[in-house]
Amino acid sequence: MTRLVQIQNGATRAVALVEATRLRLLADVKSIYELAHAAVTSKASLTALIQQKAAGEFLDYDLIYTGQSEWKLLPPIDHPTEPARCLVSGTGLTHLGSAANRQRMHEVKDSELTDSMKMFRLGVAGGKPAPGKTGVAPEWFYKGSGTILRAHGEPLGVPAYAEDGGEEAEIAGVYFVGSDGTPHRIGMATGNEFSDHKFERKNYLNLAGSKIRTCSLGPELVIDPAFNSVPGKVTITRGKKILWLQEIITGESEMCHSLANIEHHHFKFEAHRRPGDVHVHYFGACALSFGAGIQLGDGDEMGIEFQGFGRALKNPLRVTSGGDKLVAVQTLR
């Protein structure tokens, strides 16, 4: 399986092919965006292009991954010149575990289904249409532009105005829109979608605001991965102690929506098919430490890994203290 990383050393950027404990640099390639653009424009195989560009110069992956090198890992996709042209979004209520968590968060009466559970059941009934057909739309949310993406090892922040911050262990699709408006899936990556679950729990309508937070991706982008049934693991570490560990599973056979249905309902909007744009779309989580009663604190480390998706994605939590501060708008006169 072909896996790529983006790395940077000062002002120098590079893309490298993962080969076990070493990284093979790609010649004359500074970004995965550039690589995808070249593949789409030339109508070449992306994998063949990667092999053609593999230069033979190697770097020690272990040193880079553990932060002991001058080279630093970047998120495995970005728009290198215009970060705002990377749209980060996600689909919720795709896994049974996520629906159960949301039901508990918003439940009023045991006998009364929440809107979340109703939507989940609609997905179960119509989220996997026959090939060529359109299924029911999944829950969709906006997270931000490419400026919110963080790499392996970088902190995910709880702003002063937020009530909480918690991991959401997911796989995300990474896309490039060609000059004719056709979306192309470059690959997939391990992701921590990261949300404010306390704020959401107060009212389901807070969901939109709870999602506008930093999130992480990587460290590796996997080209054309198997996405049927993908086992994984989430680990929350506080100091040297494992606070919470959960085996998880994702993939189409574990979800109520097919990948094709999720992608259709994201890219059916013309605004999502602007040539040259990048999209990162999270496919949903099946388990949350918040759902198990865990509240993360400053310095806690969130670790997420999925079989076949390379090394674990690890990010520390950083809490900004000081409370919410008024943002005053200035009037132009």
Helices and strands as residue ranges (DSSP letters): E 3-9, E 12-19, E 22-26, H 32-42, H 46-53, E 54-60, H 61-65, E 72-74, G 83-85, E 86-92, H 96-106, H 115-126, E 139-145, G 146-148, E 149-150, E 156-158, E 169-177, E 183-192, H 197-202, G 204-206, H 207-210, E 215-222, E 230-238, E 241-250, G 252-254, H 259-267, G 270-273, E 278-282, G 290-292, E 301-306, E 313-319
